[in-house]
Amino acid sequence: MVKQIMFGFLSLFGLSAQASDMIELSQAAILNDKNYSYIIIDVRSPEEFADGHIPKAINIPLSEVSSNLDQFHSFTDKEIVLYCRSGYRANKASGILTDNGFSKINHLEGDMLGWVKSGLAIEK
């Protein structure tokens, strides 16, 4: 099941997020908390990633998701949060992962456009 994650509120307080739960953008820091169990995957191109990405994100372009399933298996103890520019590629990537048996897949609602619009930090 793919959940829409808006960035981190309920989990901050130890509550589990259901598929219909929305997490407030103002709590985005939870995604970058080293003690939390999220791994953030940017499925945009390497060039887009280099132009700016969510701090601590790992770049695995959509075109390489299928060929990197072993790398995703190394994240089995974490929730995987996918994002792209606007949502299309992250949705495609979540479908590939779900079809290959992954169940802890989340899609960052708003993707990079929402992150930037909200004025949240990016790395280059």
Disulfide bonds with the S-S distance in Angstrom:
none
